[in-house]
Amino acid sequence: MSRKAFLDSWGQPTLWAVDWATLRFVVRRHRATHLHWDLRIEANGILYSWWMHQPPSTNPLRVVGISLSGPHDPKHMLSERVIPEGQPGAGPTLVEEFGWVMPMPASNLSQARSFHEQYLDGRIELWIEGSRLRGGFVLEGRGERWRIRKLADEFASTIEPEWTGKSALTGRTLDELPRSIGSK
């Protein structure tokens, strides 16, 4: 899906209507047709969303391939649930990492607008503040194919963070999540 189609499928974003000092991000473990991780960044009233076969790395020499997965409703950003069969993404999903993100370099544009413009250019430089992921990262891509890599900074490491499969919010695992309303 092209970047334009991604935004058109959601409708016009509420660009720069509300400008937070920082934007939010989440990395979710999701067992749907296969186990993967979702990276979502909330900006402009949209959850910009990618999925990957493995979580992001803290090693600048390791690049993780990610795929654009389309817009999502921000109300589901931190939800943990079992998505019922028959619905897109059916299966359990939980938050493994969350925090704040700021586009780099700092500019006189709003954070949301800066993120959006970098997204359209296919190269997003971010400062991430989470419990496992911290420091500079870059997302690069065209169409559905993207990649994420850690920038070499004081938070870079060849020792990967431990992705435990437990919720960063509640400590539950995928198998301990409550079923969504309407699930069997």
Salt bridges, closest charged atoms under 4 A:
ASP8 OD2 - LYS4 NZ 2.63
ASP38 OD2 - HIS30 ND1 3.13
ASP38 OD1 - HIS36 NE2 3.12
ASP38 OD2 - ARG40 NH2 3.81
GLU42 OE1 - ARG24 NE 2.66
GLU80 OE1 - ARG172 NH2 3.26
GLU96 OE1 - ARG29 NE 2.87
GLU117 OE2 - ARG113 NE 3.14
GLU125 OE2 - ARG123 NH2 3.16
GLU129 OE1 - ARG134 NE 2.90
GLU140 OE2 - ARG123 NH1 2.46
GLU140 OE1 - ARG147 NH2 2.98
GLU140 OE1 - ARG149 NE 3.92
ASP153 OD1 - LYS150 NZ 2.69
GLU160 OE2 - ARG62 NH1 3.13
ASP175 OD1 - ARG31 NH2 2.68
